[in-house]
């Protein structure tokens, strides 16, 4: 901080943090470029009369709006919401938010109180991780996993759909520490990520076939008698049913090889190495991946890519079962990590106060709208009596749905509606801001105080306000508290501010939060969860049955996972006009659409800007070479890109990354191609179950 100006001059990691250890990812290392960007939205604005909703030219967006005061903005928003609720019912108001910020207060506290008290539709926040989260909890009962520091003790690390070097960089030093001690890193991914390029082996899997691979590994493990019978008997239920199922002919390694594109020999080799890793007395008989006697256990870093397909929940469940079969949880460094977010027992009920819905005009719990079906919500919800009212007001914060929601053409068609009142609380003129009636300036995380858990480690943290809010930016807590008062909500909870909310979030009898208070966090910055330890003083999740929070109190292996090829996959491509599997990837140096508008981040992602990556076989069949303009299309839409013929994808797969629409040629990004088909568990989006065709554009 510069004491004279109050301006932040440097952002750096906390060297005392046991996981982040003083360094930042590439995105956040340049965070001050975001904070002090000349493009920051700093004042409330209202759409000028006669200016239609729709895409605006970057750098000229402000011309469509006029500056107004906060009093004017809050009065107008409150009056419009009140009128809409009275005329159509409060459920005609739809909040739309996600993890643009993941502090507990900014993510879900005063905002939820406000919409609950109003009686607005509840939002089912499924856009990112719901299928995987439901899958993990169905097996273990809690979103918990191997501590990242313990990866250093692993002997075999499977990065399954996990681009660790690109988006989990603080885990990478622990993986490298393990590799220096002899561990092997195997990446399972349909795309050659940065992590895959650095791995000991990259297994290129066909999109949407992860459940088949996991079941094929089980088949091999059971056939070789390599399951840990003692651990299975002590800590699981449903084993006999799963074993009989996985040993069925449909999961023979030959059939799984045909589905996944990974050879039968490799599947057996992987299964043997995985099951034997870390076992005392293991015999080093296999080639390649097999670990020597007494080496570290196997650990899986599973990420959310595999659950973004039609059978993604089943795929995640199947992979999550593997360490229960090998007994890897018994050993330090073994197990699996998908997310640790459920390990933090924050008092969400106290923060969000769902009981306020009973005091709304509804007098009951409001309907629930799935955010992954936003296109339907804005274009057809309310057309049937059972639906309730159509959406007449959309309040967007912590998100950019015009860019990140699937089935983009329907989403934008809905957002263009003149009868839809749209409020956007944002830091920049995003694609979504282009459709706003009222724009409200939001702060960055440096400008607010908050408390955080994590989804990749086990430390609770507080982040103090480092600088004053720029311009007239107003926090979520302040915004929704003030709106509540303007709507006449008399409950005292709308006066709560940050310290009081943090105290409420931490007020729980859960022993994992024992001794963790706001005052302690303010002194120490980060505090570890008070997790159970064994006789050796080690935290070994799921090493004993006491860790499980399932109905049975054990790891649940039933219902058994069943592999079903996605409808939009190569298994069915020959039946239609769209033969190529499309991967709408996330950029390594963006957070979904966040950072996409900043020049320094754009330079880091220049290699894949506006590019469709294709395998040589598919390019040659279409007379396409690198640099050609191409159209990628299906029945939902099309995008314009330039071909890059390389080996990042296998034959039958093409890939392009997410960007803002206004930064994309033709004004459409990859979500013009994705659908609103939902995952088998959790109702999440199926971004990676998308079929397309590609044609060369001749001018």
Secondary structure, DSSP 8 states (H G I E B T S, - for coil): -BTTTTB-------TT-TTTTT---HHHHTHHHHHT-TT---S-EEE-TT--SS---TT-GGGGEEE--HHHHHHHHHHHHHHHHHHH-GGGEEEEE-SSS-SHHHHSSHHHHHHHHHT-BEEE--TTTHHHHHHHHHHHSSS----GGGGGG-SEEEEES--HHHH-HHHHHHHHHHHHTT-EEEEE-SB--HHHHHSSEEE---TT-HHHHHHHHHHHHHHTT-S-HHHHHHHEE-HHHHHHHHTSGGG-HHHHHHHHSS-HHHHHHHHHHHHHTT-TT----SSTT---TT---EEEEE-GGGGSSTTHHHHHHHHHHHHHHHTGGGSTT-EEES--GGG----HHHHH-GGGGGGSSSSS---EEEGGGHHHHHHTTTSSGGG-S---EEEEES--HHHHSSSHHHHHHHHT-TT-EEEEEESS--TTGGG-SEEEE---GGGS-EEE--SSSSEEEEE---S--STT---HHHHHHHHHHHTT---GGGG--HHHHHHHHH----GGGTT--HHHHHHHSEEE------TTS---TTSSGGG--STTSSEE--S-------SSSHHHHTTSS--EEEEEE--TTSBTTBTTT-HHHHHHTGGGTTEEEE-HHHHHHTT--TT-EEEEE-SS-EEEEEEEESSSB-TTEEEEE---GGGSGGG--GGGT----B-TTTT-B-TT--EEEEEE---
